[in-house]
Amino acid sequence: MPYFRTALLLAVMTALFVAVGWVIGGAQGMAVAFLLALGMNLFALWNSDRMVLSLYRAREVDEQSAPEFVGIVRQLAERAGLPMPRTYIVENAQPNAFATGRSPSKAAVCATTGLLQLLDRRELAGVIAHELSHVEHRDTLIMTVTATLAGAIGMLANFAFFMGRGRDNPLGMLGTIVVMVVAPLAATLVQLGISRSREYEADRRGAEICGQPLWLASALGKLGMASGRIPNPEAEAHPATAPLFIVNPLHMKAVDNLFATHPSLENRIARLQEMAQRMGSGAADIAPSLRNPAGPWSAPAAATAPDEPRRSGRGSVPSAGSVPPGSRGPWG
C-alpha cells in the first residue's frame, strides 16, 4: 500500500507539471514542460547528495575519527544486507539525522552533533536503522524527484502569468491566475503526502532492522522535544530539504495535517509501541558495543532532561532503558 500511494502521488505530481505546461502553451507547452522536468530530474539524480551535504557543511568520518558512530552504521547495514554507506557528521546543535544518495551503493548517512550528544547507543541504532530503511527503499531518490518537480511546478506557475496570455493559452487570463495559485499549493501537498507516507514505512522497517521498536520510539520522543527548542538555521534557509530529516527540523508544530512535513510524533511512537508488543521485543543479548546504554558522547540514558515528561499509555515516550528484559534482541 505505501508503494502504491507513493506511485499515485508521483503520477499526480507529473500530471500537475504537464498541466501547467499546457496552460502556458498548449501541446507545445506540455512538450517543453516534459523536457524541462526530465532535465531537472537528471541533474538532481546525479548531484542531489553532494548538494545536500554541501548545504549542511557535512564532514565525512570513518572508523578512526568516529569509531562508535561508524561501527553502529556498519552493524546495521550488514543486518539490512546493504552496502556500507558513507558516514557524515554535521556541526549542528539540533538533534537530527538524514540519508541521501540515489541508490544504496551511493548512499550517505548523516547525523548532527546534537543527535550524537543526546542519544544513547541503542537510541542511535534506532535512528540509523530508520535512515537505512530510506536507503533500502530508495526514498532519498523519490524525495529528490518530488522536491525537484514541486520546485519546477512553482517556477512554471510564475512563468504562466507572463507567458500564458497568448492565443495558445486554452484557459485565458483568469484560468492562468487560478493555475498560478492552485498548482504550487497542490504540488506542495503531494510532496508532503509522499514524505509522510515514507516516514511511517521507514519507522516500521527501521524497527525490523535493529529488532527493537522501542529504541526508535525512545529516540523520537527525545528528538521531538529537543528539535522544537533548538533551531536549525540551514534547514530554515532551505526548507525543501526538511522532508529528508527523521524529525521536522523547522520551527513549526508537527501535527498530522496537510501541511506537515512529517507525521505526528505521537502517532509514530504509538505505532512503534504496538509493533514492540507484537514482537515481544526486549533488550537482552545485544552486542557488546550496545550493552552499556550510556552513549559515548553523553550521559547515560537514565538521565532524563528536567523538562522531559515521563508519560505512559498509547503514544507516550518510552525510555530506552524501559525495554522489558528477558527477550532476545538482534545483537547477540
C-alpha positions in Angstrom: 0.0 0.0 0.0 2.7 2.6 0.8 4.3 1.9 -2.6 1.0 2.2 -4.4 0.3 5.5 -2.7 3.7 6.9 -3.5 3.4 5.9 -7.2 0.0 7.5 -7.3 1.2 10.7 -5.8 4.2 10.9 -8.1 1.8 10.4 -11.0 -0.3 13.3 -9.7 2.8 15.5 -9.4 3.8 14.7 -13.0 0.3 15.4 -14.2 0.4 18.8 -12.5 3.6 19.7 -14.2 2.3 18.8 -17.6 -0.9 20.6 -16.9 0.9 23.8 -16.1 2.9 23.5 -19.4 -0.4 23.0 -21.2 -1.8 26.3 -19.7 1.3 28.2 -20.8 1.5 27.0 -24.4 -1.0 24.2 -25.2 0.5 21.0 -26.6 3.8 22.7 -27.3 4.0 23.9 -23.7 3.4 20.4 -22.5 6.3 19.1 -24.5 8.6 21.9 -23.2 7.5 21.2 -19.6 8.2 17.5 -20.0 11.7 18.1 -21.4 12.4 20.6 -18.6 11.2 18.2 -15.9 13.4 15.4 -17.4 16.5 17.6 -17.4 16.0 18.9 -13.9 15.4 15.4 -12.5 18.5 14.0 -14.3 20.6 16.8 -12.7 19.1 16.2 -9.3 19.6 12.4 -9.7 23.4 12.8 -10.1 24.0 15.8 -7.8 21.4 15.8 -5.1 23.6 14.0 -2.5 26.5 16.4 -2.9 24.2 19.4 -2.9 22.5 18.5 0.3 25.7 17.5 2.1 27.3 20.8 0.9 24.4 22.9 2.1 24.8 21.5 5.7 28.6 21.6 5.5 28.8 17.9 6.5 32.2 16.3 7.1 32.9 12.7 6.2 34.0 10.5 9.1 35.5 6.9 9.4 36.5 4.3 12.0 39.4 6.5 13.1 37.6 9.8 13.5 34.2 8.5 14.8 34.6 4.8 15.7 31.4 4.4 17.7 29.1 6.1 15.2 30.6 4.4 12.2 30.6 1.0 13.9 26.9 1.2 14.6 26.2 2.2 11.0 28.3 -0.8 9.8 26.5 -3.3 12.1 23.1 -2.2 11.0 24.0 -2.0 7.3 25.2 -5.6 7.5 21.9 -6.6 9.2 19.9 -4.9 6.4 22.0 -6.5 3.7 23.1 -3.1 2.4 26.5 -1.8 1.3 28.2 0.3 3.9 27.1 3.9 3.3 29.4 6.9 3.6 29.0 8.5 7.1 28.9 12.2 7.8 28.6 14.4 10.8 27.1 18.0 10.7 28.1 20.6 13.3 24.6 21.4 14.4 23.1 21.6 17.9 19.7 20.4 16.8 19.5 16.6 17.2 18.5 15.2 13.8 19.7 12.9 11.0 19.1 12.3 7.3 20.1 10.0 4.5 20.8 10.9 0.9 22.0 9.3 -2.3 20.4 8.0 -5.5 20.9 4.3 -4.7 22.2 2.0 -1.8 25.6 1.9 -3.4 25.8 5.7 -3.5 24.1 6.4 -0.1 25.3 8.6 2.7 24.0 8.7 6.3 24.4 11.9 8.2 23.9 12.7 11.9 24.2 16.1 13.7 26.4 16.6 16.7 23.3 17.3 18.7 22.0 13.9 17.9 25.2 12.2 19.0 25.3 14.2 22.2 21.6 13.5 23.1 21.0 9.8 22.3 22.5 6.6 23.8 23.8 3.8 21.7 20.5 1.9 21.4 18.5 5.0 20.5 21.2 6.0 18.0 20.9 2.5 16.5 17.1 3.0 16.1 17.7 6.3 14.3 20.3 4.9 12.0 18.1 1.9 11.2 15.4 4.3 10.2 17.7 6.1 7.8 19.0 2.8 6.3 15.4 1.9 5.6 15.1 5.1 3.5 18.3 4.0 1.7 16.9 0.4 1.2 13.6 1.7 -0.3 15.3 4.4 -2.4 13.2 7.0 -0.6 16.0 9.5 -1.0 15.7 9.3 -4.8 11.9 9.6 -4.5 12.1 12.7 -2.3 14.7 14.2 -4.7 12.4 13.7 -7.7 9.3 15.1 -5.8 11.2 18.1 -4.5 12.5 18.9 -8.0 9.1 18.6 -9.6 7.5 20.7 -6.9 10.1 23.4 -7.4 9.7 23.3 -11.2 5.9 23.5 -10.9 6.2 26.6 -8.8 8.6 28.1 -11.3 6.3 27.3 -14.3 3.3 28.7 -12.5 5.1 32.0 -12.1 6.0 31.9 -15.8 2.4 31.3 -16.6 1.5 34.8 -15.6 3.8 36.3 -18.2 3.7 33.6 -20.9 0.2 32.4 -20.6 -1.6 35.3 -22.2 -1.1 34.3 -25.8 -3.5 32.6 -28.1 -2.1 29.1 -27.2 -3.5 29.5 -23.7 -6.6 27.3 -23.5 -7.9 28.8 -20.2 -7.5 32.5 -20.7 -6.1 35.0 -18.1 -8.5 34.0 -15.3 -7.5 30.3 -15.7 -3.9 31.3 -15.6 -4.3 33.1 -12.3 -6.1 30.1 -10.9 -3.2 27.8 -12.0 -0.6 30.2 -10.5 -2.3 29.8 -7.1 -3.5 26.2 -7.2 -0.7 24.3 -8.9 2.2 25.2 -6.5 -0.1 24.5 -3.5 -1.2 21.1 -4.9 2.4 20.2 -5.7 3.5 21.0 -2.1 0.6 18.9 -0.7 1.6 16.0 -2.9 5.3 16.3 -1.9 4.4 16.4 1.8 2.0 13.5 1.4 4.8 11.3 -0.1 7.1 12.3 2.7 4.7 11.4 5.4 3.8 8.0 3.9 7.5 7.2 3.6 8.3 8.1 7.2 5.8 5.6 8.6 7.2 2.9 6.4 10.8 3.8 7.4 9.9 3.6 11.1 8.4 0.1 10.6 11.3 -1.2 8.5 13.9 0.5 10.7 12.4 -1.2 13.8 12.8 -4.5 11.9 16.4 -3.8 11.0 17.5 -3.0 14.6 15.0 -5.5 16.0 13.9 -3.1 18.8 11.0 -0.8 18.0 11.2 0.9 21.4 14.8 2.1 20.7 13.5 4.2 17.8 10.4 5.2 19.8 12.6 6.5 22.7 14.8 8.4 20.2 11.8 10.0 18.5 10.5 11.2 21.9 13.8 12.9 22.7 14.2 14.3 19.3 10.7 15.8 19.2 11.2 17.7 22.5 14.7 18.9 21.6 14.2 19.9 18.0 11.3 22.2 18.9 13.6 24.2 21.2 16.9 24.2 19.2 16.9 25.9 15.8 18.4 24.5 12.6 19.4 27.6 10.6 20.5 25.7 7.5 17.1 23.9 7.3 15.2 27.2 7.8 17.2 28.6 4.9 16.5 25.6 2.7 13.0 24.3 3.8 12.8 22.0 0.7 15.3 19.7 2.5 13.1 19.3 5.6 11.4 16.1 4.5 14.9 14.4 4.4 15.3 14.5 8.2 13.9 12.0 10.7 12.0 14.7 12.5 10.9 18.1 11.2 13.9 20.5 11.5 11.7 23.6 11.0 10.2 25.5 13.9 6.5 24.7 13.3 4.0 22.5 15.1 4.5 18.9 13.9 0.9 17.6 13.5 -0.8 15.2 11.1 -2.3 17.7 8.8 -2.0 18.6 5.1 1.0 20.9 5.6 3.1 18.8 8.0 6.4 17.6 6.6 6.3 14.5 8.9 3.6 12.5 10.6 3.0 13.5 14.3 5.5 12.0 16.7 2.6 10.8 18.9 1.3 8.7 16.1 4.8 7.4 15.1 5.6 6.4 18.7 2.2 4.7 19.2 2.8 2.6 16.1 6.2 1.6 17.3 4.9 0.7 20.7 2.2 -1.5 19.1 4.9 -3.1 16.9 7.0 -3.8 20.0 4.1 -5.5 21.7 3.5 -7.7 18.7 7.2 -8.6 18.5 7.7 -9.0 22.3 10.9 -7.1 21.8 13.4 -6.8 24.6 16.9 -5.5 25.3 18.8 -8.7 26.1 21.5 -10.4 24.1 22.7 -7.2 22.4 26.2 -6.7 21.0 28.9 -5.7 23.5 29.2 -2.3 21.9 25.5 -1.7 22.8 25.2 -3.4 26.2 26.0 -0.2 28.0 23.1 2.2 27.3 25.3 5.2 28.1 26.2 6.8 24.8 29.9 7.6 24.1 29.0 11.3 23.7 26.6 11.9 26.6 25.3 10.9 29.9 23.5 7.6 30.5 20.1 7.2 29.0 18.6 7.0 32.5 19.5 10.7 33.0 16.4 12.4 31.7 16.2 16.1 31.0 14.4 18.0 33.7 11.6 19.2 31.4 11.2 15.8 29.7 7.8 14.3 30.9 7.5 10.7 31.9 4.2 9.5 30.4 2.6 6.2 29.9 0.0 4.8 27.6 -0.6 5.0 23.8 1.7 7.5 22.2 3.8 8.0 25.4 7.5 8.4 25.2 9.4 5.3 26.4 13.0 5.4 27.6 15.5 3.0 26.0 16.0 1.5 29.5 12.3 0.7 29.8 12.5 -2.1 27.2 11.4 -5.3 29.1 14.3 -7.6 29.8 14.4 -11.3 29.2 13.6 -11.5 25.5 16.0 -11.8 22.6 17.5 -8.9 20.8 19.2 -8.9 17.4 22.7 -8.1 18.6 23.7 -11.4 20.3 
